[in-house]
Amino acid sequence: MTDDKSVMAVLVEAAENKGMWSDISDFSDEDVECLNQDVMIFRGKAYEFIDRLFQSSE
């Protein structure tokens, strides 16, 4: 049995681990498109947030 998490659950956990926070109201409907549990498309402010989340800390 696998313990697969949804995309959003992984992103929330990663943001919490890095001490990042963003209000979901900061993103418009056009910024996040959820195709299914495993595939999401991020644009605009949502993309910028995800990009900052996964940038390496050098």
C-alpha positions in Angstrom: 0.0 0.0 0.0 1.4 3.4 -1.0 1.1 6.6 0.9 0.7 9.0 -2.0 -0.1 12.5 -1.2 -1.9 15.0 -3.4 0.1 17.8 -5.1 -1.4 20.4 -2.8 -0.6 18.4 0.4 3.1 18.1 -0.7 3.3 21.8 -1.5 1.7 22.8 1.9 4.1 20.5 3.8 7.1 21.9 1.9 6.0 25.5 2.5 5.5 24.8 6.2 9.0 23.1 6.5 10.6 26.2 5.0 8.5 28.6 7.1 6.8 30.1 4.1 3.1 31.1 4.2 0.8 32.5 1.6 -2.9 33.2 1.8 -4.9 31.2 -0.8 -6.8 34.4 -1.6 -3.6 35.9 -3.0 -4.0 33.6 -6.0 -6.7 34.1 -8.6 -8.7 31.3 -10.2 -6.5 31.8 -13.3 -3.3 31.3 -11.3 -4.0 27.7 -10.3 -5.6 25.0 -12.5 -6.2 21.6 -10.9 -6.4 19.0 -13.6 -6.6 16.1 -11.1 -5.2 15.0 -7.7 -1.7 14.7 -9.2 -1.5 17.5 -11.8 -1.8 21.2 -11.2 -0.8 24.1 -13.4 0.5 27.2 -11.7 0.7 30.7 -13.3 1.3 34.3 -12.1 1.6 34.8 -8.3 1.1 31.0 -7.6 4.0 30.2 -9.9 6.2 32.8 -8.2 5.3 31.3 -4.8 6.2 27.7 -6.0 9.4 29.0 -7.6 10.5 30.6 -4.4 9.5 27.5 -2.4 11.8 25.2 -4.4 14.8 27.6 -5.1 17.9 26.3 -3.5 19.1 28.3 -0.5 22.7 29.2 -1.4 
